[in-house]
Amino acid sequence: MKPDSQHRRLLDNWHDELNSAAMYDALAAAERDPGRKDIFAQLAQAERRHAEVWRRRLEGAGLTPRPHRQDFRTRLMRRLIHWFGPAFVISSIAAAEYADRNKYAGQPDAAALSSEERGHAAVIQAVADGGPAIAGAEPWHRGLASGNDLRAAVLGVNDGLVSNFCLVMGVAGASASPSSVLLTGCAGLIAGALSMALGEWLSVTNARELASSQLGKEAAEIEQTPEAERHELALIYRAKGLPKDEAERIAGTLMADKDTALDAMAREELGIDPKELGGRPWRAAGLSLALFSLGALMPILPFTLLDGMVALIGSAVLSALALFAVGALTSLFNGRSALFSALRQTVIAGLAAAITYGVGHVLGASLSG
């Protein structure tokens, strides 16, 4: 690595830690709950310790950093916290911490800080998810994170339906014979379903491999720094609303057994179920294949029973009905009315199919001419 890029990395790390410390200071100043106030203060202190590590390394490299200037995002967040309170921004901060939890993973000289950053992400996520004063005032949103299986199923059917509907309309617009449309639609179903299944299999497999790797690192941290892990686990439980003494007692009890400690840290810090490790790849692939195929079947089914323009109209009608049903189902997790969701889905997908039909017609005419 070139010296200037090395210095830039150290400076960026130093600035990032000081920005984070300033944000947690603002949260601590605005928070009314004593337990969460203390959590935010401890996180700010930890970020300042991290910043001090990078400052010393900068000085060791012969650089004296200029006075820190908070970036725009930090200044904006601090103002929002001051104006509207921690609850207004806590989810955004938790999401940002989660996205940055592995920011030091590729920096060999930051291995000691990497596990702490993951712990910070887990703590702030626990505050965002479980703090009574944060979530208690808005009980309507508690179920929004549930229903992920339903969401995946609906979107899987929708992917197959929309993609194959547009494909069939495009081929039909080119004045292809019904048998050619049917053949193309079947090819689209098979290719799309296999692609989706493979993508899902790879996604879950990679997630399992990552989870296994993280569990291995967590086991090593429990072995090497048990007191730091106990403190981290206690902070997570306090963030979920437990009193300080109770949180520390539970953390101490769990950390007394290494297997129990690993299970607790996997669930609370990493968000991993050690028994599942992110799911089963073949089950996920099979479900993805089946759901995509179900949706992709709708546009081609009329071509197996009807002929000519009647088959084309039947395909459009059956696809529109399926789109209407899928749109209505999306209202279960998008917060809109079933009628609005169904009409929006049908109109947008119908316009996409009409465009592909028109493109197919133009290309078919130009190629035949």
Buried (B, 14 or more C-beta within 10 A) or exposed (E): EEEEEEBEBBBEBBBBBBBBBBBBBBBBBBBEBEBBBBBBBBBBBBBBEBBEBBBEBBEEEEBEBEEBEBBEEBBEBBEBBEEEBBBBBBBEBBBBBBEBBBBBEEEEBBEEBBBBBBBBBBBBBBBBBBBEBBBEEEEEEEEEEEEEEEBBBBBBBBBBBBBBBBBBBBBBBBEBEBEBBBBBBBEBBEBBBBEBBEEBBEBBBEBBEBBEEBBEBBBEBBEEBBEBBBBBBBBBBBBBBBEBEEBBBBBEEBBEEEEEBBBBBBBBBBBBEBEEBBBBBEEBBBBBBBBBBBBBBBBBBBBEEBEEEEBBEBBBEBBBEBBBBBBBBBBEBBEEEBEEBBBBBBEEBBEBBBBBBEBBBEEBEEEEE
